[in-house]
Amino acid sequence: MSTKGEPFRLSALRAGLSEYLTQRILQLIRDEGLQRGDRLPSVKSLAESFSVATPTVREALRRLQANGVVETRHGSGVYLRNGRERILLANPNRGEIEGQTIQHLLDARLLIEPRLAELTAQFADEAKISELQQCLDEAEGYLTGNDDEKLHRANMSFHQTIANFSANSILPQVIESLIELYSFEQLAIISFYNDRPRDHEEHLEVLAAIRDKDAKVARELMHRHILDVKSVVETKFAISDHHADS
């Protein structure tokens, strides 16, 4: 019997099983009411519960960790990063990054984040402003390096912290979900935008407005910042599409 194409079929089967198991673990998290910081069952226990091999469990957990749902603490176990109260859970099924998805993501952030900056400018005290400054200090340390992933985390921490300080109980969850659900797209935006110092300077301007408690300016600066990024990304994709059609 011919085995031509068998490696491909086995690979597809393994990928499908891992994807299925990822969804089962997410369902387990919901059913058990696990909260942020709770420990998940061991890899061996999960493998026995779902009647799969331990490597398949590890692959599913790697997917969940990449999407910010869980974290692995070596020598301790796997812990939930995001509790059941979150509005969205990260999507483990990733395909190619599409320009339209990134543009829609920035559209969503453009609708929400200027308002959050406005609210934070009204409510932030010195301790909160200091925490925002720490986010930007950390980001500044990665501007001249090649570690876009760490720069991305520091920048997203700044945006998420602004959301958390807005005194709105719902919108910060939405922003956290968008950031983690589309973490790969967010990371790609850094490459497409490709002006790290300018991006950092605009963050500093937003923080200055928050420090001055100028809610209107904070809103305008955040709007301009995200719109600027969106315009650059749209231009890059327009050029790319033009070359593809040529």
C-alpha positions in Angstrom: 0.0 0.0 0.0 1.4 3.4 -0.9 2.3 5.7 1.9 2.7 8.8 -0.4 1.3 11.8 1.4 1.1 9.9 4.8 3.4 12.4 6.6 1.2 15.2 5.6 -2.0 13.4 6.7 -0.4 12.6 10.1 0.8 16.1 10.6 -2.7 17.4 9.8 -4.2 14.9 12.2 -1.9 15.9 15.0 -2.5 19.6 14.4 -6.3 19.0 14.4 -6.1 17.0 17.6 -4.0 19.7 19.3 -6.5 22.3 18.2 -9.4 20.3 19.5 -7.6 19.7 22.8 -6.9 23.4 23.2 -10.7 24.1 23.0 -11.3 21.3 25.5 -8.9 22.9 28.0 -10.5 26.3 27.5 -13.9 24.6 28.3 -12.4 22.9 31.4 -11.2 26.3 32.6 -14.7 27.7 32.2 -16.5 24.7 33.7 -14.2 24.6 36.7 -14.6 28.3 37.3 -10.8 28.7 37.4 -9.6 32.2 38.3 -6.4 34.1 37.5 -3.5 32.5 39.3 -5.2 29.1 39.7 -3.2 26.1 38.9 -4.4 23.8 36.1 -4.3 20.0 36.4 -0.9 18.4 35.6 0.0 17.5 32.0 -0.3 13.8 33.0 -3.7 14.3 34.5 -5.0 16.3 31.5 -3.7 13.6 29.2 -5.5 10.9 31.1 -8.7 13.0 31.3 -8.8 13.6 27.6 -7.3 10.2 26.6 -4.5 11.7 24.6 -0.7 11.5 24.7 1.2 14.0 26.9 3.0 15.6 23.9 -0.4 16.6 22.6 -1.3 18.2 25.9 2.0 20.1 25.9 1.4 21.4 22.4 -2.1 22.6 23.4 -0.7 24.3 26.5 2.0 26.0 24.3 -0.8 27.4 22.2 -2.6 28.7 25.2 0.6 30.2 26.6 1.4 31.9 23.3 -2.1 33.5 23.4 -1.7 34.7 27.0 -4.3 32.4 28.6 -1.9 30.4 30.8 1.7 30.6 31.9 4.1 27.8 32.7 6.2 28.1 35.9 9.1 25.6 35.7 9.1 23.2 38.5 5.6 24.3 39.7 3.0 23.8 37.0 0.7 25.6 34.6 -1.3 28.6 35.9 -4.2 30.5 34.5 -3.3 34.1 33.6 -6.9 35.2 32.7 -9.9 34.4 34.7 -13.4 33.5 33.7 -14.7 37.0 34.1 -12.9 38.1 30.9 -15.1 39.0 28.0 -13.0 37.2 25.4 -10.6 34.2 25.5 -7.7 34.2 23.1 -8.2 32.4 19.9 -5.6 29.5 19.5 -6.2 29.1 15.8 -3.9 31.4 13.9 -3.5 31.7 10.2 -1.6 34.2 8.1 -1.6 37.8 9.3 -4.0 39.8 7.1 -3.8 43.5 6.5 -7.5 43.9 6.8 -7.4 42.2 10.3 -4.7 44.7 11.5 -6.7 47.6 10.1 -9.9 46.5 11.8 -7.9 46.0 15.0 -6.6 49.5 14.9 -10.2 50.8 14.1 -11.4 49.1 17.3 -8.6 50.6 19.4 -9.2 54.0 17.8 -12.8 53.9 19.0 -11.9 53.0 22.6 -8.5 54.1 23.7 -8.9 57.9 23.2 -11.8 57.8 25.7 -9.7 55.7 28.1 -6.8 58.3 27.9 -9.4 61.0 28.6 -10.7 59.2 31.7 -7.3 58.4 33.0 -6.2 62.0 32.8 -9.2 62.8 35.0 -8.6 60.1 37.6 -4.9 59.3 37.7 -3.0 60.2 40.8 0.8 60.5 41.3 1.2 56.7 42.0 -0.6 55.8 38.8 1.3 58.4 36.7 4.5 56.9 38.2 3.5 53.4 37.0 2.8 54.7 33.5 6.2 56.3 33.5 7.8 53.0 34.5 6.1 51.4 31.4 7.7 53.9 29.1 11.1 53.7 30.9 11.1 50.0 30.2 10.1 50.5 26.6 12.9 53.1 26.1 15.4 50.4 27.1 14.4 48.4 24.0 14.3 51.1 21.4 17.8 50.6 20.1 17.8 46.8 20.4 16.4 44.1 18.2 13.9 42.6 20.7 10.6 43.7 19.2 8.7 41.2 21.4 9.9 42.9 24.6 9.3 46.4 23.2 5.8 45.2 22.2 5.1 44.0 25.7 6.3 47.3 27.3 4.2 49.4 24.9 1.1 47.3 25.3 1.6 47.5 29.1 1.5 51.3 28.7 -1.8 51.1 26.8 -3.3 48.5 29.1 -2.3 50.4 32.2 -4.0 53.6 30.9 -7.1 51.5 30.4 -6.9 50.0 33.9 -6.7 53.5 35.4 -9.7 54.8 33.6 -12.2 53.9 36.3 -14.2 52.1 33.7 -14.9 48.5 34.7 -15.6 47.1 31.3 -13.4 48.8 28.6 -10.1 47.6 30.2 -11.2 44.0 29.7 -12.0 44.8 26.1 -8.6 46.3 25.5 -6.9 43.4 27.3 -8.8 40.9 25.1 -7.9 42.8 21.9 -4.2 43.0 22.9 -4.0 39.3 23.7 -6.4 37.9 21.1 -4.4 39.7 18.4 -0.9 39.6 20.0 0.7 38.4 16.7 -0.9 41.2 14.8 0.1 43.8 17.4 3.7 42.6 17.2 3.5 42.8 13.4 2.4 46.5 13.7 5.8 47.4 15.2 7.5 46.1 12.0 5.0 47.7 9.7 5.2 51.1 11.5 9.0 50.8 11.8 9.5 54.1 13.7 10.2 53.1 17.3 11.5 56.5 18.5 8.5 58.3 17.0 6.1 55.8 18.6 7.8 56.3 21.9 7.7 60.1 21.7 3.9 60.0 21.1 3.5 57.8 24.1 5.5 60.4 26.2 3.2 63.1 24.9 0.1 61.2 26.0 1.6 60.7 29.4 2.5 64.4 29.7 -1.2 65.3 29.0 -2.3 62.7 31.7 0.2 64.1 34.2 -1.2 67.6 33.5 -4.7 66.3 33.9 -5.6 67.7 30.5 -8.3 65.2 29.5 -9.1 66.8 26.2 -5.5 66.9 25.1 -4.9 63.3 26.3 -7.9 62.1 24.2 -6.7 64.0 21.1 -3.1 62.8 21.4 -4.2 59.2 21.8 -6.5 59.5 18.8 -3.7 61.0 16.8 -1.2 58.4 17.9 -3.4 55.4 16.9 -4.6 57.1 13.7 -0.9 57.8 12.7 -0.1 54.1 13.2 -3.2 53.1 11.2 -2.3 55.4 8.3 1.2 54.1 8.0 0.0 50.5 8.1 -2.6 51.1 5.5 -0.1 52.8 3.2 2.3 49.8 3.6 -0.5 47.3 2.7 -1.6 49.4 -0.2 1.9 49.4 -1.6 2.2 45.6 -1.0 -1.2 45.0 -2.7 -0.1 47.1 -5.7 3.1 45.1 -6.1 1.2 41.9 -5.8 -1.1 43.0 -8.6 1.7 44.1 -10.9 
